[in-house]
């Protein structure tokens, strides 16, 4: 019985505990590389956008000297 006087479920068996532990371990093992890949992709995209913005700014300074007048 619990603190409220209601009947509770029987305790988990050793096999149930082992199965639940394995499920949680597999989920954790899958979550870590997926989160790492997502973080890498996000950082890579941000760095690429930053580099392209810098390249555009630098080209805006140099372009008038390299392009012909029309």
Biopython code that builds the backbone (N, CA, C, O; Angstrom):
import numpy as np
from Bio.PDB.StructureBuilder import StructureBuilder

atoms = [
    (1, "UNK", "N", (0.834, -1.176, 0.000)),
    (1, "UNK", "CA", (0.000, 0.000, 0.000)),
    (1, "UNK", "C", (0.884, 1.246, 0.000)),
    (1, "UNK", "O", (1.991, 1.266, 0.537)),
    (2, "UNK", "N", (0.337, 2.279, -0.628)),
    (2, "UNK", "CA", (1.076, 3.531, -0.642)),
    (2, "UNK", "C", (0.626, 4.411, 0.520)),
    (2, "UNK", "O", (-0.129, 3.960, 1.381)),
    (3, "UNK", "N", (1.082, 5.660, 0.553)),
    (3, "UNK", "CA", (0.778, 6.562, 1.666)),
    (3, "UNK", "C", (-0.711, 6.890, 1.752)),
    (3, "UNK", "O", (-1.203, 7.266, 2.816)),
    (4, "UNK", "N", (-1.427, 6.749, 0.639)),
    (4, "UNK", "CA", (-2.858, 7.042, 0.627)),
    (4, "UNK", "C", (-3.706, 5.810, 0.947)),
    (4, "UNK", "O", (-4.933, 5.894, 1.009)),
    (5, "UNK", "N", (-3.059, 4.688, 1.146)),
    (5, "UNK", "CA", (-3.768, 3.462, 1.478)),
    (5, "UNK", "C", (-4.233, 2.662, 0.282)),
    (5, "UNK", "O", (-4.978, 1.696, 0.444)),
    (6, "UNK", "N", (-3.807, 3.042, -0.934)),
    (6, "UNK", "CA", (-4.203, 2.316, -2.138)),
    (6, "UNK", "C", (-3.206, 1.201, -2.423)),
    (6, "UNK", "O", (-2.021, 1.307, -2.107)),
    (7, "UNK", "N", (-3.712, 0.131, -3.028)),
    (7, "UNK", "CA", (-2.850, -1.001, -3.378)),
    (7, "UNK", "C", (-2.008, -0.614, -4.596)),
    (7, "UNK", "O", (-2.522, -0.047, -5.560)),
    (8, "UNK", "N", (-0.738, -0.920, -4.542)),
    (8, "UNK", "CA", (0.173, -0.599, -5.637)),
    (8, "UNK", "C", (0.462, -1.847, -6.443)),
    (8, "UNK", "O", (0.123, -2.960, -6.040)),
    (9, "UNK", "N", (1.100, -1.645, -7.598)),
    (9, "UNK", "CA", (1.515, -2.764, -8.433)),
    (9, "UNK", "C", (2.653, -3.510, -7.746)),
    (9, "UNK", "O", (3.366, -2.942, -6.919)),
    (10, "UNK", "N", (2.817, -4.777, -8.090)),
    (10, "UNK", "CA", (3.944, -5.514, -7.506)),
    (10, "UNK", "C", (5.273, -4.946, -8.004)),
    (10, "UNK", "O", (5.309, -4.304, -9.054)),
    (11, "UNK", "N", (6.353, -5.169, -7.275)),
    (11, "UNK", "CA", (7.657, -4.660, -7.709)),
    (11, "UNK", "C", (8.064, -5.283, -9.051)),
    (11, "UNK", "O", (7.622, -6.373, -9.414)),
    (12, "UNK", "N", (8.897, -4.572, -9.749)),
    (12, "UNK", "CA", (9.380, -5.067, -11.042)),
    (12, "UNK", "C", (10.279, -6.279, -10.841)),
    (12, "UNK", "O", (10.999, -6.394, -9.850)),
    (13, "UNK", "N", (10.209, -7.174, -11.815)),
    (13, "UNK", "CA", (11.097, -8.343, -11.774)),
    (13, "UNK", "C", (12.477, -7.926, -12.268)),
    (13, "UNK", "O", (12.655, -6.843, -12.826)),
    (14, "UNK", "N", (13.432, -8.795, -12.053)),
    (14, "UNK", "CA", (14.797, -8.528, -12.511)),
    (14, "UNK", "C", (14.824, -8.367, -14.027)),
    (14, "UNK", "O", (15.535, -7.507, -14.547)),
    (15, "UNK", "N", (14.067, -9.176, -14.729)),
    (15, "UNK", "CA", (14.033, -9.093, -16.195)),
    (15, "UNK", "C", (13.419, -7.772, -16.662)),
    (15, "UNK", "O", (13.903, -7.176, -17.624)),
    (16, "UNK", "N", (12.364, -7.311, -15.995)),
    (16, "UNK", "CA", (11.758, -6.027, -16.353)),
    (16, "UNK", "C", (12.730, -4.866, -16.125)),
    (16, "UNK", "O", (12.818, -3.949, -16.942)),
    (17, "UNK", "N", (13.443, -4.915, -15.028)),
    (17, "UNK", "CA", (14.429, -3.871, -14.743)),
    (17, "UNK", "C", (15.524, -3.896, -15.804)),
    (17, "UNK", "O", (15.924, -2.846, -16.308)),
    (18, "UNK", "N", (16.008, -5.083, -16.144)),
    (18, "UNK", "CA", (17.066, -5.227, -17.153)),
    (18, "UNK", "C", (16.577, -4.711, -18.512)),
    (18, "UNK", "O", (17.313, -4.007, -19.203)),
    (19, "UNK", "N", (15.345, -5.054, -18.901)),
    (19, "UNK", "CA", (14.817, -4.615, -20.197)),
    (19, "UNK", "C", (14.671, -3.097, -20.253)),
    (19, "UNK", "O", (15.037, -2.472, -21.248)),
    (20, "UNK", "N", (14.145, -2.517, -19.206)),
    (20, "UNK", "CA", (13.999, -1.056, -19.186)),
    (20, "UNK", "C", (15.351, -0.358, -19.209)),
    (20, "UNK", "O", (15.516, 0.676, -19.857)),
    (21, "UNK", "N", (16.311, -0.929, -18.500)),
    (21, "UNK", "CA", (17.656, -0.348, -18.493)),
    (21, "UNK", "C", (18.270, -0.405, -19.881)),
    (21, "UNK", "O", (18.911, 0.551, -20.317)),
    (22, "UNK", "N", (18.080, -1.516, -20.577)),
    (22, "UNK", "CA", (18.619, -1.646, -21.935)),
    (22, "UNK", "C", (17.962, -0.637, -22.883)),
    (22, "UNK", "O", (18.638, -0.045, -23.724)),
    (23, "UNK", "N", (16.663, -0.445, -22.751)),
    (23, "UNK", "CA", (15.969, 0.526, -23.606)),
    (23, "UNK", "C", (16.523, 1.924, -23.373)),
    (23, "UNK", "O", (16.804, 2.649, -24.327)),
    (24, "UNK", "N", (16.681, 2.304, -22.117)),
    (24, "UNK", "CA", (17.215, 3.633, -21.812)),
    (24, "UNK", "C", (18.665, 3.773, -22.291)),
    (24, "UNK", "O", (19.059, 4.841, -22.760)),
    (25, "UNK", "N", (19.445, 2.720, -22.179)),
    (25, "UNK", "CA", (20.837, 2.774, -22.646)),
    (25, "UNK", "C", (20.897, 2.945, -24.158)),
    (25, "UNK", "O", (21.706, 3.719, -24.669)),
    (26, "UNK", "N", (20.043, 2.223, -24.869)),
    (26, "UNK", "CA", (20.024, 2.343, -26.339)),
    (26, "UNK", "C", (19.570, 3.735, -26.746)),
    (26, "UNK", "O", (20.142, 4.326, -27.662)),
    (27, "UNK", "N", (18.550, 4.269, -26.079)),
    (27, "UNK", "CA", (18.088, 5.617, -26.400)),
    (27, "UNK", "C", (19.182, 6.656, -26.144)),
    (27, "UNK", "O", (19.366, 7.579, -26.938)),
    (28, "UNK", "N", (19.897, 6.504, -25.047)),
    (28, "UNK", "CA", (20.996, 7.434, -24.759)),
    (28, "UNK", "C", (22.109, 7.297, -25.787)),
    (28, "UNK", "O", (22.688, 8.292, -26.224)),
    (29, "UNK", "N", (22.406, 6.057, -26.171)),
    (29, "UNK", "CA", (23.467, 5.827, -27.154)),
    (29, "UNK", "C", (23.092, 6.405, -28.515)),
    (29, "UNK", "O", (23.977, 6.814, -29.267)),
    (30, "UNK", "N", (21.821, 6.448, -28.846)),
    (30, "UNK", "CA", (21.392, 7.043, -30.107)),
    (30, "UNK", "C", (21.288, 8.562, -30.013)),
    (30, "UNK", "O", (21.560, 9.267, -30.985)),
    (31, "UNK", "N", (20.901, 9.061, -28.860)),
    (31, "UNK", "CA", (20.695, 10.501, -28.706)),
    (31, "UNK", "C", (22.007, 11.280, -28.769)),
    (31, "UNK", "O", (22.045, 12.367, -29.345)),
    (32, "UNK", "N", (23.062, 10.754, -28.199)),
    (32, "UNK", "CA", (24.335, 11.494, -28.139)),
    (32, "UNK", "C", (24.878, 11.772, -29.539)),
    (32, "UNK", "O", (25.187, 12.927, -29.832)),
    (33, "UNK", "N", (25.013, 10.772, -30.424)),
    (33, "UNK", "CA", (25.532, 11.105, -31.757)),
    (33, "UNK", "C", (24.561, 11.964, -32.580)),
    (33, "UNK", "O", (24.997, 12.796, -33.376)),
    (34, "UNK", "N", (23.263, 11.769, -32.396)),
    (34, "UNK", "CA", (22.306, 12.587, -33.140)),
    (34, "UNK", "C", (22.389, 14.048, -32.717)),
    (34, "UNK", "O", (22.362, 14.940, -33.564)),
    (35, "UNK", "N", (22.489, 14.295, -31.430)),
    (35, "UNK", "CA", (22.631, 15.674, -30.958)),
    (35, "UNK", "C", (23.969, 16.275, -31.401)),
    (35, "UNK", "O", (24.043, 17.457, -31.738)),
    (36, "UNK", "N", (25.018, 15.458, -31.397)),
    (36, "UNK", "CA", (26.317, 15.929, -31.866)),
    (36, "UNK", "C", (26.277, 16.289, -33.342)),
    (36, "UNK", "O", (26.838, 17.308, -33.745)),
    (37, "UNK", "N", (25.624, 15.469, -34.149)),
    (37, "UNK", "CA", (25.515, 15.750, -35.584)),
    (37, "UNK", "C", (24.689, 17.005, -35.825)),
    (37, "UNK", "O", (25.015, 17.804, -36.702)),
    (38, "UNK", "N", (23.629, 17.182, -35.058)),
    (38, "UNK", "CA", (22.801, 18.382, -35.207)),
    (38, "UNK", "C", (23.592, 19.634, -34.826)),
    (38, "UNK", "O", (23.505, 20.651, -35.514)),
    (39, "UNK", "N", (24.352, 19.570, -33.750)),
    (39, "UNK", "CA", (25.161, 20.719, -33.327)),
    (39, "UNK", "C", (26.237, 21.031, -34.368)),
    (39, "UNK", "O", (26.498, 22.198, -34.663)),
    (40, "UNK", "N", (26.856, 19.998, -34.921)),
    (40, "UNK", "CA", (27.876, 20.198, -35.963)),
    (40, "UNK", "C", (27.259, 20.846, -37.198)),
    (40, "UNK", "O", (27.823, 21.785, -37.760)),
    (41, "UNK", "N", (26.109, 20.348, -37.616)),
    (41, "UNK", "CA", (25.448, 20.908, -38.788)),
    (41, "UNK", "C", (25.072, 22.366, -38.582)),
    (41, "UNK", "O", (25.247, 23.190, -39.480)),
    (42, "UNK", "N", (24.562, 22.681, -37.415)),
    (42, "UNK", "CA", (24.180, 24.064, -37.115)),
    (42, "UNK", "C", (25.410, 24.975, -37.114)),
    (42, "UNK", "O", (25.389, 26.050, -37.712)),
    (43, "UNK", "N", (26.471, 24.547, -36.448)),
    (43, "UNK", "CA", (27.695, 25.359, -36.396)),
    (43, "UNK", "C", (28.295, 25.518, -37.787)),
    (43, "UNK", "O", (28.761, 26.601, -38.142)),
    (44, "UNK", "N", (28.288, 24.455, -38.572)),
    (44, "UNK", "CA", (28.848, 24.511, -39.919)),
    (44, "UNK", "C", (28.070, 25.502, -40.786)),
    (44, "UNK", "O", (28.665, 26.288, -41.523)),
    (45, "UNK", "N", (26.749, 25.462, -40.697)),
    (45, "UNK", "CA", (25.907, 26.372, -41.472)),
    (45, "UNK", "C", (26.143, 27.827, -41.066)),
    (45, "UNK", "O", (26.239, 28.709, -41.919)),
    (46, "UNK", "N", (26.236, 28.069, -39.754)),
    (46, "UNK", "CA", (26.476, 29.443, -39.289)),
    (46, "UNK", "C", (27.843, 29.958, -39.733)),
    (46, "UNK", "O", (27.971, 31.108, -40.153)),
    (47, "UNK", "N", (28.861, 29.107, -39.639)),
    (47, "UNK", "CA", (30.201, 29.529, -40.070)),
    (47, "UNK", "C", (30.241, 29.798, -41.567)),
    (47, "UNK", "O", (30.880, 30.752, -42.010)),
    (48, "UNK", "N", (29.567, 28.969, -42.346)),
    (48, "UNK", "CA", (29.546, 29.171, -43.791)),
    (48, "UNK", "C", (28.857, 30.491, -44.141)),
    (48, "UNK", "O", (29.337, 31.235, -44.996)),
    (49, "UNK", "N", (27.740, 30.777, -43.487)),
    (49, "UNK", "CA", (27.045, 32.050, -43.738)),
    (49, "UNK", "C", (27.916, 33.230, -43.335)),
    (49, "UNK", "O", (27.946, 34.246, -44.030)),
    (50, "UNK", "N", (28.623, 33.104, -42.224)),
    (50, "UNK", "CA", (29.519, 34.174, -41.767)),
    (50, "UNK", "C", (30.639, 34.396, -42.784)),
    (50, "UNK", "O", (30.950, 35.534, -43.133)),
    (51, "UNK", "N", (31.242, 33.304, -43.255)),
    (51, "UNK", "CA", (32.330, 33.421, -44.220)),
    (51, "UNK", "C", (31.845, 34.023, -45.538)),
    (51, "UNK", "O", (32.542, 34.839, -46.141)),
    (52, "UNK", "N", (30.657, 33.624, -45.986)),
    (52, "UNK", "CA", (30.122, 34.189, -47.217)),
    (52, "UNK", "C", (29.821, 35.675, -47.060)),
    (52, "UNK", "O", (30.028, 36.451, -47.993)),
    (53, "UNK", "N", (29.336, 36.075, -45.896)),
    (53, "UNK", "CA", (29.075, 37.496, -45.650)),
    (53, "UNK", "C", (30.383, 38.284, -45.670)),
    (53, "UNK", "O", (30.422, 39.390, -46.210)),
    (54, "UNK", "N", (31.438, 37.748, -45.101)),
    (54, "UNK", "CA", (32.737, 38.422, -45.126)),
    (54, "UNK", "C", (33.265, 38.514, -46.555)),
    (54, "UNK", "O", (33.825, 39.533, -46.959)),
    (55, "UNK", "N", (33.077, 37.422, -47.320)),
    (55, "UNK", "CA", (33.543, 37.429, -48.701)),
    (55, "UNK", "C", (32.777, 38.485, -49.502)),
    (55, "UNK", "O", (33.377, 39.210, -50.296)),
    (56, "UNK", "N", (31.475, 38.577, -49.307)),
    (56, "UNK", "CA", (30.685, 39.586, -50.008)),
    (56, "UNK", "C", (31.141, 41.000, -49.645)),
    (56, "UNK", "O", (31.238, 41.865, -50.516)),
    (57, "UNK", "N", (31.419, 41.232, -48.378)),
    (57, "UNK", "CA", (31.880, 42.558, -47.956)),
    (57, "UNK", "C", (33.239, 42.882, -48.573)),
    (57, "UNK", "O", (33.462, 44.004, -49.029)),
    (58, "UNK", "N", (34.131, 41.921, -48.588)),
    (58, "UNK", "CA", (35.447, 42.139, -49.182)),
    (58, "UNK", "C", (35.335, 42.354, -50.692)),
    (58, "UNK", "O", (36.041, 43.192, -51.251)),
    (59, "UNK", "N", (34.465, 41.613, -51.344)),
    (59, "UNK", "CA", (34.293, 41.760, -52.791)),
    (59, "UNK", "C", (33.683, 43.116, -53.125)),
    (59, "UNK", "O", (34.004, 43.701, -54.159)),
    (60, "UNK", "N", (32.817, 43.614, -52.271)),
    (60, "UNK", "CA", (32.223, 44.935, -52.502)),
    (60, "UNK", "C", (33.298, 46.015, -52.504)),
    (60, "UNK", "O", (33.160, 47.018, -53.205)),
    (61, "UNK", "N", (34.359, 45.828, -51.736)),
    (61, "UNK", "CA", (35.464, 46.790, -51.732)),
    (61, "UNK", "C", (36.344, 46.642, -52.964)),
    (61, "UNK", "O", (36.830, 47.639, -53.499)),
    (62, "UNK", "N", (36.555, 45.415, -53.419)),
    (62, "UNK", "CA", (37.495, 45.144, -54.509)),
    (62, "UNK", "C", (36.830, 45.204, -55.882)),
    (62, "UNK", "O", (37.491, 45.532, -56.868)),
    (63, "UNK", "N", (35.562, 44.898, -55.964)),
    (63, "UNK", "CA", (34.873, 44.767, -57.246)),
    (63, "UNK", "C", (34.991, 45.997, -58.133)),
    (63, "UNK", "O", (35.200, 45.838, -59.336)),
    (64, "UNK", "N", (34.872, 47.201, -57.618)),
    (64, "UNK", "CA", (34.963, 48.359, -58.527)),
    (64, "UNK", "C", (36.312, 48.444, -59.250)),
    (64, "UNK", "O", (36.372, 48.954, -60.369)),
    (65, "UNK", "N", (37.374, 47.963, -58.646)),
    (65, "UNK", "CA", (38.687, 48.010, -59.296)),
    (65, "UNK", "C", (38.862, 46.897, -60.321)),
    (65, "UNK", "O", (39.716, 47.015, -61.199)),
    (66, "UNK", "N", (38.083, 45.823, -60.239)),
    (66, "UNK", "CA", (38.255, 44.689, -61.117)),
    (66, "UNK", "C", (37.249, 44.633, -62.251)),
    (66, "UNK", "O", (37.470, 43.943, -63.246)),
    (67, "UNK", "N", (36.174, 45.336, -62.114)),
    (67, "UNK", "CA", (35.149, 45.291, -63.152)),
    (67, "UNK", "C", (35.306, 46.505, -64.049)),
    (67, "UNK", "O", (35.758, 47.566, -63.620)),
    (68, "UNK", "N", (34.924, 46.325, -65.299)),
    (68, "UNK", "CA", (35.045, 47.419, -66.251)),
    (68, "UNK", "C", (33.833, 48.323, -66.153)),
    (68, "UNK", "O", (32.743, 47.881, -65.790)),
    (69, "UNK", "N", (34.029, 49.589, -66.479)),
    (69, "UNK", "CA", (32.931, 50.545, -66.479)),
    (69, "UNK", "C", (32.122, 50.361, -67.743)),
    (69, "UNK", "O", (32.673, 50.011, -68.787)),
    (70, "UNK", "N", (30.836, 50.589, -67.666)),
    (70, "UNK", "CA", (29.992, 50.441, -68.857)),
    (70, "UNK", "C", (29.428, 51.757, -69.254)),
    (70, "UNK", "O", (28.689, 51.842, -70.235)),
]
sb = StructureBuilder()
sb.init_structure("model")
sb.init_model(0)
sb.init_chain("A")
sb.init_seg("    ")
for serial, (resi, resn, name, xyz) in enumerate(atoms, 1):
    if name == "N":
        sb.init_residue(resn, " ", resi, " ")
    sb.init_atom(name, np.array(xyz, "f"), 0.0, 1.0, " ", f" {name:<3s}", serial, name[0])
structure = sb.get_structure()
